Amino acid sequence: MKAKSKMKLRAMANRLPTMFQLGKSMPDQDFYDCLDKALEVHELIKVSLLNTAELNPKSFAALLEKNLGAEVVQVIGRVVVLFRQSKNHPVIQVED
């Protein structure tokens, strides 16, 4: 993804609320399924990592990217911004 596209997505993410939080436990399949559905509908989501989590934000972002096929737009503090274009109803247009 080009830097200009990431800048556009970061700007869009500023207005978004955090949709999901991960606490002390490791992410399980149900967590990934919820994120997968949210990405299909919204394309751009924020996921927060609580202070009690065992993972650090960078490794959490890499884990989400790998398991969801999504692109990490930004890791800011303990919040990860993810983007994946919808297969059925794409709304956000980005340059690859």
C-alpha positions in Angstrom: 0.0 0.0 0.0 1.3 3.4 -0.9 2.2 6.0 1.7 -0.5 8.4 0.4 -3.1 5.7 0.9 -2.0 5.1 4.4 -2.1 8.8 5.2 -5.7 8.9 3.9 -6.7 5.9 6.0 -5.0 7.3 9.1 -7.0 10.5 8.7 -10.2 8.5 8.3 -9.4 6.5 11.4 -9.1 9.6 13.6 -12.8 9.9 13.7 -13.5 6.2 14.4 -14.2 4.8 17.8 -12.3 1.7 19.0 -14.5 -1.3 18.1 -12.7 -4.1 19.9 -10.5 -4.6 22.9 -8.2 -7.4 23.8 -7.5 -8.0 27.5 -5.4 -10.6 29.4 -6.1 -13.6 27.2 -4.6 -14.4 23.8 -6.8 -13.8 20.8 -9.0 -16.9 20.0 -10.9 -17.9 16.9 -14.1 -16.1 18.0 -12.1 -12.9 18.4 -10.7 -13.3 14.9 -14.2 -14.1 13.5 -15.6 -10.9 15.0 -12.8 -8.9 13.6 -13.2 -10.5 10.2 -16.9 -9.7 10.1 -16.2 -6.1 11.2 -13.6 -5.7 8.5 -16.0 -7.0 5.8 -18.6 -4.4 6.8 -16.5 -1.4 7.8 -13.2 -2.0 6.0 -11.3 0.2 8.5 -11.4 -0.6 12.3 -9.5 0.2 15.5 -8.6 -2.5 18.0 -7.3 -1.7 21.4 -4.9 -3.7 23.5 -5.5 -3.3 27.2 -2.6 -2.9 29.7 -3.2 -6.4 31.1 -2.6 -8.0 27.7 0.4 -10.4 27.4 1.3 -9.1 23.9 3.0 -5.8 23.0 1.2 -3.6 20.4 3.7 -4.4 17.6 3.4 -8.2 17.9 -0.3 -7.9 18.3 -0.5 -5.9 15.1 1.6 -8.5 13.3 -0.6 -11.3 14.6 -3.8 -9.6 13.4 -2.3 -8.9 10.0 -1.3 -12.5 9.6 -4.5 -14.1 10.8 -7.0 -11.7 9.1 -5.2 -10.8 5.8 -5.6 -7.2 6.7 -3.1 -4.3 6.4 -1.9 -2.6 9.5 -2.4 1.1 8.8 -1.0 2.4 12.1 0.0 1.3 15.6 -0.4 4.3 17.9 0.0 3.6 21.6 -1.9 0.5 22.3 -4.4 0.9 19.4 -4.0 -0.9 16.1 -5.8 0.4 13.0 -6.6 -2.2 10.4 -7.8 -2.0 6.8 -9.0 -4.7 4.5 -11.1 -3.9 1.4 -14.6 -5.5 1.4 -15.0 -8.4 -1.0 -18.7 -7.8 -1.6 -19.2 -4.0 -1.1 -16.0 -2.0 -1.3 -16.4 1.6 -0.2 -13.0 2.9 0.6 -10.8 3.2 -2.5 -7.0 3.0 -2.0 -4.0 2.7 -4.4 -1.9 -0.4 -4.0 
